[in-house]
Amino acid sequence: MLAEWREGLREAESNSPQMDRLRSFLTTPWYKTLRPHLNPSLRDDLELTPILAGSIGTPVIKYRQDVAVLLNDEIDRIAKEWDMA
């Protein structure tokens, strides 16, 4: 599963360069299998917080790179918990 998540994340990064398509990964099979293992706070931030760039306000996640880093860090955390890191 870890390899599938990492590959899905790489594909999402390369296939979603535009901010308005950023959340397209939320409906992918890899994210659906990762979702139950995510920290609930991060999951809510990804799914519920507006992702804005160059806008007034302070959204939790602002840029595509931030999302990729957060998800990659979360996959690393899960791997460590599963003693697979």
C-alpha positions as CSV (number, residue, x, y, z in Angstrom):
1,M,0.0,0.0,0.0
2,L,2.8,2.4,0.8
3,A,4.3,2.1,-2.7
4,E,0.8,2.6,-4.2
5,W,0.3,5.8,-2.1
6,R,3.7,7.2,-3.1
7,E,3.1,6.5,-6.8
8,G,-0.4,8.0,-6.6
9,L,1.0,11.1,-5.0
10,R,3.7,11.4,-7.7
11,E,1.0,11.1,-10.4
12,A,-1.3,13.6,-8.7
13,E,1.6,16.1,-8.5
14,S,2.5,15.7,-12.2
15,N,-1.1,15.6,-13.4
16,S,-2.5,18.5,-11.4
17,P,-0.3,21.6,-12.0
18,Q,-3.3,24.0,-11.8
19,M,-4.6,25.1,-8.5
20,D,-8.2,24.6,-9.5
21,R,-7.6,20.9,-10.1
22,L,-5.6,20.3,-7.0
23,R,-8.2,18.3,-5.1
24,S,-8.7,15.9,-8.0
25,F,-6.7,13.3,-6.0
26,L,-9.4,13.1,-3.3
27,T,-11.4,10.8,-5.5
28,T,-8.6,8.5,-6.6
29,P,-8.3,4.9,-5.4
30,W,-4.9,5.5,-3.8
31,Y,-6.2,8.4,-1.7
32,K,-9.3,6.4,-0.7
33,T,-7.1,3.6,0.8
34,L,-4.8,6.2,2.4
35,R,-7.6,8.3,3.9
36,P,-8.5,6.0,6.9
37,H,-4.9,6.1,8.0
38,L,-4.4,9.9,7.9
39,N,-4.3,12.0,11.0
40,P,-7.9,13.3,11.3
41,S,-6.8,16.9,11.5
42,L,-4.8,16.7,8.3
43,R,-7.6,14.8,6.6
44,D,-10.0,17.6,7.5
45,D,-7.5,20.2,6.3
46,L,-7.2,18.5,3.0
47,E,-10.8,17.9,2.4
48,L,-12.5,20.8,4.1
49,T,-10.1,23.8,4.0
50,P,-10.1,26.0,0.9
51,I,-6.9,25.9,-1.0
52,L,-6.1,29.4,-2.1
53,A,-3.2,31.1,-3.7
54,G,-2.7,34.8,-3.7
55,S,-5.9,35.4,-1.8
56,I,-6.8,37.3,1.4
57,G,-7.0,35.0,4.3
58,T,-4.9,32.4,6.0
59,P,-5.9,29.0,4.7
60,V,-4.1,26.0,6.3
61,I,-2.9,24.7,2.9
62,K,-2.0,27.2,0.2
63,Y,0.0,25.6,-2.5
64,R,0.2,22.3,-4.4
65,Q,3.7,21.7,-3.0
66,D,2.4,22.1,0.6
67,V,-0.2,19.4,0.0
68,A,2.4,17.0,-1.5
69,V,4.8,17.6,1.3
70,L,2.1,17.0,3.9
71,L,0.9,13.8,2.3
72,N,4.4,12.5,1.8
73,D,5.2,13.3,5.5
74,E,2.0,11.5,6.5
75,I,2.9,8.4,4.4
76,D,6.3,8.4,6.1
77,R,4.7,8.6,9.5
78,I,2.4,5.6,8.6
79,A,5.4,3.6,7.3
80,K,7.2,4.2,10.6
81,E,4.1,3.1,12.6
82,W,4.0,-0.1,10.5
83,D,7.7,-0.6,11.0
84,M,8.2,-0.4,7.2
85,A,10.4,2.8,7.1
